[in-house]
Amino acid sequence: MSVPLLDVNAQNLPLETELQAAFNRVLQHGRFIMGPEMEVFEKEVAAMVGVKHALAVSSGTDALLLALMALDIQPGDEVLCPAFTFFATAGAVSRLGAVPVFTDICPVCFNLDVNDARAKITPKTKAIIPVHLFGQSADMDPILALAAEKGLKVIEDGAQAIGALYKGRACGAMGDFGTYSFFPSKNLGGFGDGGMLVTNDDALAEFAKVLRVHGSKPKYYHHYVGGNFRMDTIQCALLSVKLKHYADYTTQRQTNAAHYTEALSQLSGVVQANPAHCKCLSSQDAWLAANNARIVLPVGYEHNTHIWNQYTLRVIGAGQRDSLRDHLQKAGIGCEIYYPLTLDQQPCFAHLPAASLTGCEVSHRMAEEVLSLPIYGELTEAQRNEVISAIGEWLKLG
């Protein structure tokens, strides 16, 4: 049985009637840019994540860029961000002439290591961008405490984590700004690019709104150089339809993750990551060796609500991750490596100061070991069993 990594039509086609009705409403009124559906969708997202302001924007990348601009990040300023994440996090920093400084990550949850971040702060450091990777929150209390102590701005990159919680607080709602992505592969996936910027700060929200439309207020009067960061009305209308089903989508992904964890844990050589080793790779390595671990399953911390944008394994041993990937692909099972290169290893950042590129050993290890399985909500039990069976076959081969 073929199992795709993602099947967007399995989620979208059951909503065809609702989606067509939303499209027709926009078609009839003709306000294709910043129409009434945009304001409705913004209010719905703000209510869901518990913030005062939500601004629909053109992509998750542009949400990051707009946040940095609104916080007045200037050329030469340093911004801390994890080395192990999607390119946009650091790319937005670099586009403004600022300097991304790469921090290492926790080997359990894959998120920013606040201790490494502290060690890399300099007088030029102006902000920190924790990423809630794969649908689980970063450790926000110590991050926020560090930011308050050092006078840093906090932008939460929640591209993969809308609806995820940290100690009951929504990812994206704790820093100066939070950003989300509605790229089609996300848990709340749109029909093209789209994103959202959220904040509880009235002044920042108003400034971001001005920057969203080329820095214009009123129209044709420009006190600032902004950008064209608007989300199309049609995307807002269609996403508003899907948002009403989002709680069900989350429950489905959580059910799929629980099934994987329960079944895969029964296989010889498979263990679940131990939160006791948070931020400590050496203690985890010793524990994995003592348990003859070949595959490490992801874990959601008890204080987090994990929404499972990805279900990401670690495959231990040189070349073993690629061996499992090849085995799954030959069996017709979709899988993906997020991410094969860390940001400090990317050629476009090779010119950065050495201080920006050092001390990311955990990130480098994860890039050699991680492999993500199909986890989308509409995945059937039979498909999940196919994935589990194929992994079991690979373990027996080794």
C-alpha positions as CSV (number, residue, x, y, z in Angstrom):
1,M,0.0,0.0,0.0
2,S,1.3,3.4,-1.0
3,V,1.4,6.0,1.9
4,P,2.0,9.6,0.8
5,L,3.8,12.0,3.1
6,L,0.9,14.4,2.8
7,D,-2.5,14.3,1.1
8,V,-4.0,17.8,1.1
9,N,-7.0,16.7,-0.9
10,A,-8.0,14.2,1.8
11,Q,-8.7,17.3,4.0
12,N,-9.9,19.8,1.4
13,L,-12.2,17.9,-0.8
14,P,-14.7,17.0,2.0
15,L,-15.1,20.8,2.4
16,E,-15.7,21.4,-1.3
17,T,-19.2,22.8,-0.9
18,E,-18.2,25.1,1.9
19,L,-15.1,26.2,0.1
20,Q,-17.0,26.9,-3.1
21,A,-19.6,29.0,-1.2
22,A,-16.8,31.1,0.4
23,F,-15.1,31.6,-3.0
24,N,-18.4,32.7,-4.5
25,R,-19.0,35.2,-1.8
26,V,-15.7,36.9,-2.6
27,L,-16.3,36.6,-6.3
28,Q,-19.6,38.4,-5.9
29,H,-18.4,41.3,-3.8
30,G,-15.1,41.7,-5.7
31,R,-13.0,43.0,-2.8
32,F,-10.1,40.7,-3.6
33,I,-7.5,42.7,-1.5
34,M,-8.3,43.3,2.2
35,G,-11.9,42.5,1.9
36,P,-14.3,41.8,4.8
37,E,-13.3,38.1,5.0
38,M,-9.8,39.2,6.0
39,E,-11.1,41.0,9.1
40,V,-13.3,38.1,10.0
41,F,-10.4,35.6,9.7
42,E,-8.1,37.9,11.8
43,K,-10.6,38.0,14.6
44,E,-11.1,34.2,14.5
45,V,-7.4,33.6,14.8
46,A,-7.0,36.2,17.5
47,A,-9.8,34.5,19.5
48,M,-8.3,31.1,19.0
49,V,-4.8,31.9,20.3
50,G,-5.9,34.5,22.8
51,V,-4.3,37.7,21.5
52,K,-5.6,41.2,21.0
53,H,-4.4,41.7,17.5
54,A,-4.0,39.4,14.4
55,L,-2.8,40.7,11.0
56,A,-3.3,38.5,8.0
57,V,-0.1,38.7,5.8
58,S,1.2,37.2,2.6
59,S,3.2,34.3,4.0
60,G,4.8,33.1,7.2
61,T,8.1,34.4,6.0
62,D,6.7,37.9,5.5
63,A,5.2,37.7,9.0
64,L,8.7,37.2,10.4
65,L,10.0,40.0,8.2
66,L,7.2,42.4,9.2
67,A,7.8,41.6,12.9
68,L,11.5,42.4,12.6
69,M,10.7,45.7,10.8
70,A,8.1,46.7,13.3
71,L,10.6,46.1,16.1
72,D,13.1,48.3,14.3
73,I,15.8,45.7,13.7
74,Q,18.6,47.5,11.9
75,P,21.6,46.5,9.8
76,G,24.3,45.1,12.0
77,D,21.9,44.1,14.8
78,E,22.3,40.5,16.0
79,V,19.3,38.2,16.3
80,L,19.5,34.8,18.0
81,C,17.7,31.9,16.3
82,P,18.1,28.2,16.3
83,A,20.4,26.5,13.8
84,F,18.0,23.7,13.3
85,T,14.9,25.1,11.6
86,F,13.5,26.2,8.2
87,F,15.5,28.8,6.3
88,A,12.9,31.6,6.6
89,T,13.7,32.2,10.3
90,A,17.2,33.4,9.6
91,G,16.5,34.5,6.0
92,A,14.2,37.2,7.3
93,V,16.9,38.5,9.6
94,S,19.5,38.6,6.9
95,R,17.2,40.4,4.4
96,L,17.2,43.4,6.8
97,G,21.0,43.4,7.0
98,A,20.9,42.1,10.5
99,V,23.1,39.2,11.6
100,P,21.5,35.9,12.5
101,V,23.4,34.2,15.4
102,F,22.8,30.5,15.5
103,T,22.1,28.8,18.7
104,D,22.1,25.0,19.4
105,I,19.0,23.0,20.2
106,C,17.7,20.5,22.7
107,P,18.1,16.9,21.5
108,V,14.7,15.9,22.9
109,C,12.3,18.5,21.6
110,F,14.5,19.9,18.8
111,N,13.9,23.5,20.1
112,L,16.2,26.3,21.0
113,D,18.7,25.7,23.9
114,V,18.3,28.8,26.1
115,N,21.7,28.1,27.8
116,D,23.5,28.3,24.5
117,A,21.5,31.4,23.5
118,R,22.6,33.1,26.8
119,A,26.3,32.3,26.0
120,K,26.0,34.0,22.5
121,I,24.5,37.3,23.6
122,T,26.6,40.4,22.9
123,P,26.0,44.2,23.1
124,K,24.7,44.0,19.5
125,T,22.0,41.4,20.3
126,K,18.6,42.9,19.9
127,A,16.1,40.0,19.6
128,I,15.6,36.3,19.9
129,I,13.4,34.1,17.7
130,P,12.4,30.8,19.4
131,V,10.9,28.4,16.9
132,H,8.2,26.0,18.0
133,L,9.5,23.2,15.8
134,F,7.4,20.3,14.5
135,G,4.3,21.5,16.5
136,Q,5.8,21.6,20.0
137,S,6.5,24.7,22.0
138,A,10.0,25.8,22.9
139,D,10.8,26.3,26.6
140,M,9.4,29.8,26.8
141,D,9.6,30.7,30.5
142,P,13.4,30.7,30.6
143,I,13.5,32.3,27.1
144,L,11.2,35.1,28.2
145,A,13.2,35.6,31.4
146,L,16.4,35.8,29.5
147,A,14.9,38.3,27.1
148,A,13.6,40.5,30.0
149,E,17.0,40.3,31.7
150,K,18.9,41.4,28.6
151,G,16.4,43.7,27.0
152,L,15.7,41.6,24.0
153,K,12.6,41.5,21.8
154,V,11.0,38.1,21.3
155,I,9.5,36.9,18.1
156,E,7.9,33.5,18.3
157,D,8.2,31.6,15.0
158,G,5.0,29.5,15.3
159,A,4.9,28.5,11.6
160,Q,4.4,24.9,12.5
161,A,2.5,25.4,15.8
162,I,-0.7,27.4,15.5
163,G,-2.9,26.0,18.3
164,A,0.0,24.4,20.3
165,L,0.2,25.3,24.0
166,Y,2.9,25.9,26.5
167,K,1.7,25.6,30.1
168,G,-1.8,26.5,28.8
169,R,-0.6,29.5,26.8
170,A,-0.8,29.6,23.1
171,C,2.4,29.4,21.0
172,G,2.8,32.8,19.4
173,A,1.0,34.7,22.2
174,M,3.8,35.0,24.7
175,G,6.4,37.2,23.0
176,D,6.3,40.7,21.4
177,F,5.1,39.1,18.2
178,G,4.1,35.6,17.1
179,T,4.0,34.4,13.5
180,Y,2.2,31.6,11.8
181,S,2.2,30.1,8.3
182,F,-0.7,28.8,6.3
183,F,1.4,27.1,3.6
184,P,-0.6,24.1,2.3
185,S,1.4,21.5,4.2
186,K,0.8,23.2,7.6
187,N,-1.8,21.9,10.0
188,L,-4.0,24.8,9.0
189,G,-3.1,24.7,5.3
190,G,-4.3,27.2,2.8
191,F,-4.6,27.2,-1.0
192,G,-1.3,29.1,-1.6
193,D,0.9,31.2,0.5
194,G,-0.4,33.0,3.6
195,G,0.6,33.9,7.1
196,M,-0.4,35.7,10.3
197,L,1.3,38.1,12.7
198,V,-0.1,38.4,16.2
199,T,0.6,40.6,19.2
200,N,-0.9,41.9,22.4
201,D,0.8,45.3,22.0
202,D,-1.5,48.0,20.6
203,A,1.3,50.2,19.4
204,L,3.2,47.4,17.7
205,A,0.0,46.2,16.0
206,E,-0.8,49.6,14.6
207,F,2.7,50.1,13.3
208,A,2.7,46.7,11.7
209,K,-0.6,47.5,10.0
210,V,1.0,50.6,8.4
211,L,4.1,48.7,7.3
212,R,1.9,46.0,5.8
213,V,0.7,48.4,3.1
214,H,4.0,50.0,2.1
215,G,4.2,52.2,5.2
216,S,1.2,54.2,4.0
217,K,-1.2,56.1,6.3
218,P,-3.4,57.6,5.0
219,K,-3.3,56.1,1.5
220,Y,-0.5,57.5,-0.7
221,Y,1.2,59.2,2.3
222,H,4.3,57.3,3.3
223,H,6.1,58.1,6.6
224,Y,7.8,54.7,6.5
225,V,9.1,52.2,3.9
226,G,7.0,49.2,4.5
227,G,6.2,46.3,2.1
228,N,3.3,44.6,0.3
229,F,2.5,42.1,3.0
230,R,-1.3,41.6,2.5
231,M,-3.0,38.2,2.3
232,D,-5.6,37.9,-0.5
233,T,-9.2,38.0,0.6
234,I,-9.9,34.7,-1.0
235,Q,-7.3,33.0,1.1
236,C,-8.8,34.4,4.3
237,A,-12.2,33.3,3.2
238,L,-11.1,29.7,2.5
239,L,-9.0,29.5,5.7
240,S,-11.9,30.7,7.7
241,V,-13.9,27.6,6.5
242,K,-11.1,25.3,7.6
243,L,-10.5,27.0,10.9
244,K,-13.9,25.8,12.1
245,H,-12.6,22.2,11.7
246,Y,-9.2,22.8,13.2
247,A,-9.8,21.3,16.6
248,D,-10.8,18.0,14.8
249,Y,-7.6,18.2,12.6
250,T,-5.5,18.5,15.7
251,T,-7.2,15.6,17.5
252,Q,-6.7,13.4,14.4
253,R,-2.9,14.2,14.3
254,Q,-2.6,13.6,18.0
255,T,-4.4,10.2,17.6
256,N,-2.0,9.3,14.8
257,A,1.0,10.2,16.8
258,A,-0.2,8.2,19.8
259,H,-0.7,5.2,17.6
260,Y,2.8,5.4,16.1
261,T,4.3,5.8,19.5
262,E,2.5,2.9,21.1
263,A,3.1,0.5,18.2
264,L,6.7,1.5,17.3
265,S,7.7,1.3,21.0
266,Q,7.0,-2.4,20.9
267,L,9.7,-3.0,18.3
268,S,13.2,-4.1,19.4
269,G,15.6,-1.2,19.2
270,V,13.0,1.5,19.4
271,V,12.7,3.9,22.4
272,Q,10.9,7.1,23.1
273,A,13.0,10.2,23.8
274,N,13.4,10.8,27.5
275,P,12.6,14.4,28.7
276,A,15.0,13.8,31.6
277,H,17.8,14.4,29.0
278,C,16.4,17.8,27.9
279,K,19.2,20.0,26.6
280,C,21.9,17.3,27.4
281,L,23.0,15.2,24.5
282,S,25.7,13.3,26.3
283,S,23.4,11.9,29.0
284,Q,20.9,11.0,26.3
285,D,23.6,9.2,24.3
286,A,24.7,7.1,27.3
287,W,21.0,6.2,27.9
288,L,20.4,5.3,24.3
289,A,23.6,3.1,24.2
290,A,22.5,1.3,27.4
291,N,19.1,0.6,25.8
292,N,20.6,-0.5,22.5
293,A,18.5,2.1,20.8
294,R,18.4,2.3,17.0
295,I,15.4,4.6,16.6
296,V,14.3,7.3,19.0
297,L,10.6,8.4,18.9
298,P,9.6,12.0,19.5
299,V,7.9,13.0,22.8
300,G,5.5,15.7,23.8
301,Y,6.4,17.3,27.1
302,E,3.7,17.1,29.8
303,H,3.5,20.8,30.1
304,N,3.0,21.2,26.3
305,T,0.1,20.5,23.9
306,H,1.9,19.1,20.9
307,I,0.0,19.4,17.6
308,W,2.3,17.2,15.5
309,N,3.0,19.2,12.4
310,Q,5.7,16.5,12.0
311,Y,6.3,13.1,13.7
312,T,10.1,13.1,13.6
313,L,12.3,10.1,14.4
314,R,16.0,10.0,15.2
315,V,17.8,7.1,13.6
316,I,21.0,6.4,15.4
317,G,24.3,5.4,13.7
318,A,26.2,6.7,10.7
319,G,24.2,6.2,7.5
320,Q,21.3,4.5,9.3
321,R,18.8,7.4,8.7
322,D,19.4,7.3,5.0
323,S,19.1,3.5,5.0
324,L,15.7,3.7,6.6
325,R,14.6,6.5,4.3
326,D,15.5,4.5,1.2
327,H,13.8,1.4,2.6
328,L,10.5,3.3,3.2
329,Q,10.6,5.0,-0.2
330,K,11.1,1.7,-1.9
331,A,8.0,0.5,0.0
332,G,6.0,3.5,-1.4
333,I,6.0,5.3,2.0
334,G,6.5,9.0,2.0
335,C,9.1,10.4,4.4
336,E,11.2,13.5,4.5
337,I,14.3,14.9,6.2
338,Y,13.6,18.1,8.0
339,Y,16.4,19.4,7.8
340,P,19.4,17.9,6.0
341,L,21.6,21.0,6.6
342,T,21.5,23.3,9.6
343,L,21.4,27.0,9.0
344,D,25.0,27.6,10.0
345,Q,26.0,25.1,7.3
346,Q,24.1,26.9,4.5
347,P,26.4,28.4,1.8
348,C,24.7,31.7,1.9
349,F,25.7,32.2,5.5
350,A,29.3,31.2,5.2
351,H,30.3,34.9,5.3
352,L,28.9,35.5,8.8
353,P,31.3,36.1,11.7
354,A,32.6,32.9,13.3
355,A,30.7,33.7,16.5
356,S,27.5,33.3,14.5
357,L,28.4,29.8,13.2
358,T,30.0,28.0,16.2
359,G,28.7,25.7,18.9
360,C,25.8,23.9,17.1
361,E,27.0,20.3,17.5
362,V,23.6,19.0,18.6
363,S,22.0,20.6,15.6
364,H,24.5,18.9,13.3
365,R,23.8,15.5,14.9
366,M,20.0,16.0,14.5
367,A,20.5,16.9,10.8
368,E,22.2,13.6,10.3
369,E,19.6,11.5,12.2
370,V,16.1,12.9,11.7
371,L,13.4,11.5,9.5
372,S,9.7,12.5,9.5
373,L,6.8,10.1,8.9
374,P,3.4,10.8,7.4
375,I,1.2,12.3,10.2
376,Y,-1.6,14.2,8.4
377,G,-4.9,13.9,10.1
378,E,-6.7,11.9,7.4
379,L,-4.1,9.1,7.5
380,T,-6.0,5.8,8.0
381,E,-5.2,3.1,10.5
382,A,-4.3,0.8,7.6
383,Q,-1.8,3.3,6.3
384,R,-0.2,3.9,9.7
385,N,0.1,0.1,10.1
386,E,1.9,0.0,6.7
387,V,4.4,2.5,8.0
388,I,4.9,0.6,11.2
389,S,5.3,-2.7,9.4
390,A,7.9,-1.3,7.0
391,I,10.0,0.1,9.9
392,G,9.8,-3.3,11.6
393,E,11.1,-4.9,8.5
394,W,14.0,-2.5,8.3
395,L,14.9,-3.2,11.9
396,K,15.0,-6.9,11.2
397,L,17.3,-6.4,8.2
398,G,19.9,-4.6,10.4
